[in-house]
Amino acid sequence: MKYLALPPSVTAQPLPFYLAMEEHAMGVLERADCDALYFMWQVPPTVIIGRNQELATEVNLDYCRAHGIAVYRRKSGGGCVFADSSNIMLSYITRGDNVSEVYSRYTSAIVSMLRSLGLNATATGRNDIMIAGGKVSGSAFYSHGGYSIVHGTMLYDTDMSHMSHAITPSRAKLQSKGVTSVTSRVTTLSRHLDMGIDAFKEHARRALCDGTIMLNDSDVAAIEHRMEEYLTPTFIAGRGARRASGQSASRIGDAGEVAIDAELTDSGTIGDITMRGDFFQIGNLDEILTALRGVKPDREALTAALGGTDMSNVIYGLNTSQFIDMIINQTNINQ
């Protein structure tokens, strides 16, 4: 694995720049003589929301505005995250799009790096790394064109007050973790490690990478152009607006938190339908939802409309039967 470095002339950038850099890195990797790329970055106080999450539900927007906390959306699934300059963000770009295999390689490398410092780190659940019972790192997954991006947090230290007030997760999510608040389930490296943040970053870079690829000014210009999408109000707002039904999200095994919002037409068929939650989308969900419009919300009709689609290839951890059950349950609420 090679470390992907920016030119020394590039100073601190807003969070979308680094998301765009990850996408740009897929093209760099295509030409590189290595199996993966890795880089680290830090940002001022920022909230980043998952691809399919509802902004107003997951983020305390008034608090963020009052305290100068930026809010952006990413293209990967997963949950809402707070980051600041004491929170190291990790980016891993690799060939292949098998979510289980990619996650296994990524988490194994990060856990091994932490253990080399004498920390009793373990990987748990679908995307968490723990130390002494507290979450120190969480990550999200995004694949495109045969390449995958895993990006995550590494809580060296952080402003816990901002974290607890800026993010407003559902009660179901907290209960699934056995905690009552965001901060009660996390820990920081600074509590367990007698090493400054810069020294830790240097250790991580040496432990994980065997060389460096330096980007040039042309790369930076391409990244800046790509990040414009992330800055648009439409992208930040997202598409999964909550319906009047007030249907709450359910936690489904490895899929995470999932909700389906469906409207019925006067003829009793599915009209508009959206999905929201912290699930990992690994296939074309829009194509699936489009195919369900105009379909009767019963098992036979839904099965026929899906045409043999395995939903676990679209949403990680969600099988087709669970998906159909959720649609039927939601449409029953709206009848």
C-alpha positions in Angstrom: 0.0 0.0 0.0 1.2 3.5 -0.9 0.6 6.8 0.9 -1.1 9.4 -1.3 0.3 12.8 -0.5 -0.7 16.3 -1.5 1.9 18.8 -2.6 3.4 20.8 0.3 1.8 24.0 -1.1 -1.7 22.7 -0.4 -2.9 23.9 3.0 -6.0 22.7 5.0 -9.1 22.1 2.9 -12.8 21.7 3.7 -14.0 18.1 4.1 -15.5 17.7 0.5 -12.0 18.3 -0.9 -10.8 15.0 0.7 -13.9 13.1 -0.4 -13.2 14.3 -4.0 -9.5 13.3 -3.5 -10.7 9.7 -2.7 -12.6 9.6 -6.0 -9.6 11.0 -7.8 -7.4 8.3 -6.1 -9.3 5.6 -8.0 -7.8 6.9 -11.2 -4.4 7.2 -9.6 -4.6 3.6 -8.4 -5.5 2.4 -11.9 -2.1 3.5 -13.0 -0.2 2.7 -9.8 2.0 -0.3 -9.1 0.3 -1.2 -5.8 -2.9 -2.8 -4.6 -4.2 0.1 -2.4 -3.7 3.8 -1.5 -4.1 5.4 1.9 -4.0 8.9 3.3 -5.0 10.9 6.4 -6.6 14.2 6.8 -8.0 16.6 9.4 -10.7 19.3 9.2 -12.2 22.1 11.3 -15.4 21.1 13.2 -17.6 19.4 10.7 -20.5 17.0 10.6 -20.7 14.5 7.7 -23.9 12.6 7.0 -24.3 9.3 5.3 -25.6 9.0 1.7 -29.2 7.9 2.6 -29.7 9.7 5.9 -32.2 12.4 6.6 -30.4 15.6 7.4 -32.9 17.2 9.8 -33.3 14.0 11.8 -29.6 13.2 12.2 -28.1 16.6 12.6 -28.8 19.4 15.1 -28.7 22.1 12.4 -29.4 25.0 14.7 -26.5 24.0 17.0 -24.1 23.6 14.0 -25.0 27.0 12.7 -24.6 28.7 16.1 -21.2 27.1 16.6 -19.7 27.4 13.1 -19.8 23.6 12.5 -19.9 22.8 8.8 -22.3 20.1 7.5 -21.7 18.0 4.4 -23.0 14.7 2.9 -20.9 11.9 1.5 -21.6 9.2 -1.1 -21.0 6.3 1.2 -23.6 4.8 3.5 -23.2 4.5 7.3 -24.0 6.9 10.0 -23.5 10.6 10.9 -20.0 11.5 12.1 -18.5 14.6 13.8 -14.9 15.5 13.1 -12.5 18.2 14.1 -8.8 18.9 14.0 -8.1 16.4 16.8 -9.9 13.6 14.9 -7.9 12.0 12.2 -9.8 10.9 9.1 -8.5 7.8 7.3 -9.0 7.0 3.6 -8.4 3.7 2.0 -8.8 3.1 -1.8 -8.4 -0.4 -3.2 -9.3 -2.6 -6.2 -12.3 -4.8 -5.8 -15.9 -4.2 -4.7 -16.7 -7.1 -2.4 -17.7 -5.2 0.8 -16.8 -8.0 3.2 -13.4 -8.6 1.6 -12.5 -4.9 1.4 -13.6 -4.3 5.0 -11.6 -7.3 6.2 -8.4 -6.0 4.6 -9.0 -2.5 5.9 -9.9 -3.3 9.5 -7.2 -5.9 9.8 -4.6 -3.4 8.8 -5.9 -0.7 11.2 -6.2 -3.1 14.1 -2.7 -4.5 13.5 -1.3 -0.9 13.4 -3.0 -0.1 16.7 -1.8 -3.3 18.3 1.8 -2.5 17.3 1.5 0.4 19.7 0.5 -2.0 22.5 -3.2 -1.2 22.3 -5.8 -4.0 22.7 -7.7 -3.0 19.6 -10.5 -5.2 18.1 -12.8 -5.0 15.1 -16.5 -5.4 16.0 -19.9 -5.2 14.3 -19.9 -4.1 10.7 -17.6 -1.1 10.9 -16.3 -0.3 14.4 -12.9 -0.6 16.0 -12.8 -0.7 19.8 -10.3 -0.2 22.5 -11.2 -1.1 26.1 -14.9 -1.3 25.3 -15.0 2.1 23.6 -15.3 2.9 19.9 -12.2 4.6 18.6 -12.8 4.3 14.9 -15.9 3.9 12.6 -15.9 3.6 8.9 -18.1 3.7 5.8 -17.9 2.0 2.4 -18.4 3.2 -1.2 -17.7 1.3 -4.4 -17.6 2.4 -8.0 -16.3 0.9 -11.2 -14.5 -2.0 -9.6 -12.8 0.1 -7.0 -13.7 0.6 -3.3 -13.3 3.5 -0.9 -13.3 3.0 2.9 -13.1 6.1 4.9 -13.3 6.4 8.7 -12.5 8.3 11.8 -9.7 7.8 14.2 -10.5 9.5 17.5 -7.2 10.7 18.8 -9.1 13.3 20.7 -12.2 15.5 20.0 -14.6 18.0 21.4 -17.1 15.7 23.1 -19.5 18.6 23.7 -19.8 19.4 20.0 -20.1 15.7 19.2 -22.9 15.1 21.6 -24.9 18.2 20.6 -24.3 18.3 16.8 -25.3 14.7 16.1 -28.8 13.4 17.0 -29.0 9.7 16.3 -32.2 7.7 16.7 -33.1 6.0 20.0 -33.1 2.7 18.2 -29.5 3.1 17.1 -28.3 4.0 20.7 -30.2 1.1 22.2 -28.7 -1.3 19.7 -25.3 -0.2 21.0 -26.4 -0.5 24.7 -25.7 3.2 25.4 -27.7 6.3 26.1 -25.7 8.9 24.2 -23.1 9.3 21.4 -20.3 10.1 23.8 -21.0 7.2 26.2 -19.8 4.6 23.6 -16.6 6.3 22.4 -13.1 6.5 23.6 -10.0 8.4 22.3 -6.5 7.4 21.6 -5.2 10.1 23.9 -6.7 8.2 26.9 -4.7 5.1 26.1 -1.6 6.3 24.3 1.3 8.4 25.5 2.0 9.8 22.0 1.2 13.1 20.4 -1.1 13.3 17.4 1.7 14.0 14.9 3.8 11.1 16.2 0.8 8.8 15.9 0.2 9.9 12.3 3.8 9.2 11.4 3.6 5.8 13.0 0.4 4.9 11.2 1.9 6.0 7.9 5.0 3.9 8.4 3.1 0.9 9.6 0.6 0.8 6.8 2.5 2.1 3.8 5.7 1.1 2.0 6.1 4.2 -0.1 4.6 7.5 -1.3 2.8 8.7 -4.4 2.9 12.5 -4.6 0.1 14.3 -6.4 0.8 17.3 -8.5 -0.9 20.7 -9.2 -2.9 19.1 -12.1 -4.3 16.5 -9.7 -5.2 19.2 -7.2 -7.1 21.1 -9.9 -9.0 17.9 -10.9 -9.9 17.3 -7.2 -11.1 20.9 -6.7 -13.4 20.5 -9.8 -14.7 17.2 -8.6 -15.5 18.5 -5.1 -18.0 21.1 -6.5 -20.7 18.4 -6.5 -20.3 17.9 -2.8 -20.8 21.7 -2.1 -24.2 22.0 -3.8 -27.2 22.5 -1.5 -29.2 19.8 -3.3 -26.5 17.2 -2.7 -26.1 18.2 1.0 -29.9 18.1 1.5 -30.2 14.6 0.0 -33.2 12.8 -1.5 -34.5 10.8 1.5 -37.0 13.3 2.9 -39.2 11.8 5.6 -42.8 11.2 4.7 -45.8 12.3 6.6 -46.3 8.8 7.9 -43.5 9.3 10.3 -42.3 5.7 9.8 -39.4 5.1 12.1 -36.3 3.3 11.0 -35.7 -0.3 12.1 -32.4 -2.0 12.8 -32.0 -5.1 10.7 -28.9 -7.2 11.5 -25.8 -6.3 9.6 -27.8 -3.9 7.4 -28.1 -1.3 10.1 -30.9 1.2 10.3 -33.3 1.1 7.4 -36.7 2.8 6.7 -38.9 2.7 3.7 -41.2 5.6 3.0 -43.8 4.6 0.4 -46.9 6.4 -0.8 -50.0 4.6 -2.3 -51.8 5.9 -5.3 -55.6 6.0 -5.5 -55.5 2.7 -7.4 -53.7 1.1 -4.5 -50.3 0.8 -6.2 -46.9 2.1 -5.0 -46.4 5.7 -6.0 -43.3 7.6 -4.7 -40.9 5.4 -2.7 -37.7 6.2 -0.9 -35.3 4.6 1.5 -33.3 6.2 4.3 -31.0 5.0 7.0 -27.3 4.3 7.8 -27.2 1.2 5.6 -24.4 0.5 3.1 -25.6 0.8 -0.5 -23.5 -1.3 -2.8 -25.8 -1.5 -5.8 -28.2 0.6 -7.9 -30.9 1.4 -5.4 -32.6 4.0 -7.6 -33.2 1.4 -10.3 -34.8 -1.0 -7.8 -37.2 1.7 -6.4 -38.1 2.9 -9.9 -39.1 -0.7 -10.8 -41.5 -0.8 -7.8 -43.6 2.2 -8.7 -47.0 1.2 -10.0 -46.8 -2.2 -8.4 -49.3 -3.6 -5.9 -47.8 -3.9 -2.4 -48.3 -7.6 -2.0 -45.7 -10.3 -1.9 -46.4 -11.9 -5.3 -46.4 -8.6 -7.2 -43.3 -7.3 -5.4 -41.4 -10.5 -6.0 -42.3 -10.4 -9.7 -41.2 -6.7 -10.0 -37.9 -7.4 -8.4 -37.2 -10.1 -11.1 -35.0 -12.3 -9.0 -32.9 -9.4 -7.7 -30.8 -10.3 -4.6 -31.2 -7.3 -2.4 -28.0 -8.2 -0.5 -26.2 -7.1 -3.6 -27.8 -3.7 -3.4 -27.9 -3.1 0.4 -25.3 -4.9 2.4 -26.9 -7.2 5.0 -30.5 -6.9 3.8 -32.1 -9.9 2.1 -34.9 -9.7 -0.4 -37.5 -11.2 2.0 -36.7 -8.5 4.6 -37.0 -5.8 1.9 -40.4 -7.0 0.8 -41.6 -7.3 4.3 -40.7 -3.7 5.0 -42.5 -2.4 1.9 -45.7 -4.3 2.8 -45.6 -3.1 6.4 -45.0 0.5 5.3 -47.8 0.5 2.8 -50.2 -1.1 5.3 -49.6 1.9 7.5 -50.5 4.3 4.7 -53.7 2.4 3.7 
